[in-house]
Every structure is written in C-alpha cells, then in structure tokens.
Amino acid sequence: MVKMIAYPIMVLSGAGVLLCLSLFLLGLTGIYQLPGGDMPVLFGGLFVVWFPTVILMNRLTKDFKQKDIWKAALRGCPAWMRTALWVVIGCVFAIFFLPVLSKRSPGDSPQTFVIFPITFYAVSFCVMYSLINVEKHDSVRRCLNGHAISPLAKFCEECGAPAAPESTNSATGQRL
C-alpha cells in the first residue's frame, strides 16, 4: 500500500525537478520569460508531493534518533543519489543567495525564485525512492558475534562488537 502511494509521488517529484530546472534554464537564456501563471503550478505541486513525503518519511525514521533522521530517511538511496541531493540543495542556496553578496536582492530576477522549489521536489524524490528500496538495504545486519543490529548501528547494542562487513553471510558470519 505504501509503495502504491510512493511511486506516483516520486514521479510527480521528478517532474517538478525537471520543470523547475527547465524553467530556470529557459529564463536564464531569455528564451522564456516567466509570467506569474507558472508560479501556482510550481508551488501548488509542492503541497501535492510534500504532505505525503513528510508522512511517509515518518514511517522511515520512527525507530531512529533525531540526529540520524536524514541517514534513516535516505538509507534506501544509493550513495551517489544522497551526494547529488546535497549538491543540488547547496547549489540552489548558492544561486538564490549569491546576489546578496553583490548587493542585489535575491528576488531581482524571477529565475532565481523558480529554482528554489527544486529543493523540496528533490528531497521528496529521494525520500520516495528510499522508501521503495529500503527493504533491499535493511536486511538483517549482524555484529561479528552474530547478534542482530539496527540498520545504522556501527556497534552491537547487546555486546558492543563492531558491525560485520556488508559482504559477510548473516547466518554464518563468514565472508562470501
């Protein structure tokens, strides 16, 4: 049931990322000037994808500490996707706030304002992807002594032994 909700939200989030990026690039090149009519579509789409994202993200992170919320929410994503998400967020904030350094207002050009929703769409996309693929990454992890440990744990809560490497057989503790 959760995956039935996650797939459409992920598709809508991906479409939102592409729409924001294309409107930003078209506005920078001068091919398309942004009228006010595109803004309700971009920001209205945020509400469509963001509410389910927050609710489903709570399912992913309910058993984890607050300090590990992003590790827990994105644990089903490959490493390159997590890195790309943080790069996108950093670039959006840099594009949005760099004009402040040149003593201009961040909202002087509508192109910079169109790029801001991409942050929320990208986070929604990655959280939905993680939710869909988390079972592959959450197989039972074990410590070197064979006890089951949580997905983000580095050491066993029961005996204190380090987590077994990912390439060990969970049943026998031997390397594959």
N, C-alpha and C positions, 0 to 999 in steps of 0.2 A: 504494500500500500504506500509506503513512504517513497519507494522508487518511482511509483506512478506519479507522484507529485514532483519529485526531484528532476525527472527528465524534462518536462515542459518548462520548469523554472530555469533549468540550465540552458535550454535552447533560447528562451527569452533573454536571459542574461548575456549570452553570447551575441545575440542580435543587438542588444543595447550597446555592448562594447564596440561592435563594428559600426553601428550607426553614429555613436559619439565620435569615434576616430575618423570616420569618413567626413562627417560634417566639420570637424576641426580642420582636417587637411584641405577640404574644399574651400573653407573660409580663409585659410592662410594663403592659398594660391589665388584667391579672388574669383574663382570660378562660380562660387555660390555665396551670396551674402545672406546671412541668417536673418530671416524675418522673425517676428515674435511667435509665429504659428508653430514652429518646431519645438519650442521650449516645453509646452504642456505634454507633448508626446514623450520627450526625454525624461522629464521629471515625473510624469504620471506612471511611466513604466517602472520607475524606481519603487513606487509603492506596491506595484503588482509583484515584483520579484523580492523586495526586501522583507516584507512581513513573513512569507513562508521561509525565507532564509534564516531569519532570527529564530523562528520557532523550531525549525529542523536543526539548526546549529546547537540549540539547547539539548537536543537528543544526543548529538555527537559529544558534547562536552560535560554532560551531567555528572560523570564519575571522576572528573579531573579537577585539580586545583585551579583557582582563578589565574595564577601566574602562568599556567600552561594552556590557557584557553586556545591560543592560535595554533600551538603544536597539536592539540587534540582535535581542533576543527579541521585542520588541513592534513591530518595524518594519512588520509587515503589518497592524497595527491602525490605525484612523483616529485622528486627534488627540484627538477627544472621548473615545474609549474609554480611551486612555492617561491622560488627565486624570482621568477618572472612577475608574480603578483607584487612582491615587494619593490621590484624595479618600476613597475607601472605606477604604483602608489607614489613612489619617490619622484618620478618624472612628472606626474600630474601636479603634485605640490610645487615642484620647481617651476613648471610652466605657469602655474597660477600666481605664484608669489615673487618670481623674478622681476616683474615690472615694478615692484615696490622698491627694489634697490636702485632703479633708475628714476625714482621719484614720480612714478606714474601710478595711477590707481589700478588694482588688479582687474577691475571690470571695464577698463577703457575699450577693449575690443571684445565683441561677443564670442570670438573663437576661444578665448581662454575660459569663458564661462561654460561653454559647451563641453569642454574636456573634463570638467570636474565630476560629472556623474559617472564617468568611466570607472572611477574608484569603486563605487558601490556595485556596479554591474560586474566588475572583475572579481570582487570578493564573493558575490553571490554565485558566480560561475564556479569558482574554485571550491566553495563550500559544498555546492551541489555535486560536483564531481567527486569530492571526497566522500560524501555520504553514499554515493552509488558504489564506490570502490573500496569502502573501508573494511569490508569483510575479508578481502584479499590480504590486507595488511594487519588485521587484528587476529590472525591465527594465534593459538595459544603459545605465548612466549614462555620460556623457562630459564631458570638460573642454571649455573653449572652443576648444582646439586639436584636438579630435576623439578624444583617447585615452580608452579605457575606464577607468572608475574604480569603486571599490567602493561599495556602497550607502550607507554612512555618511560617505564621504570628502567633505570640503569643497574640497580641492585635489587636483590630479593628482599621483600618486606619480612619474610619469615626467618631467613638465616643470614642475610647480609652479603651473600655471594654475588659476584657480578653476573649480569645477564649473559646468557650463552650467545655466541655469534649467530647471526641470521642463517648461516649455512649449516647449522647442526640439525640433526634429526631430533625432533622434540620428544619422541618416545624413548630413544636410547641414549640421547645426549652425545652421540658420536657424529663426527664430521661426515658429510656426504661426499 
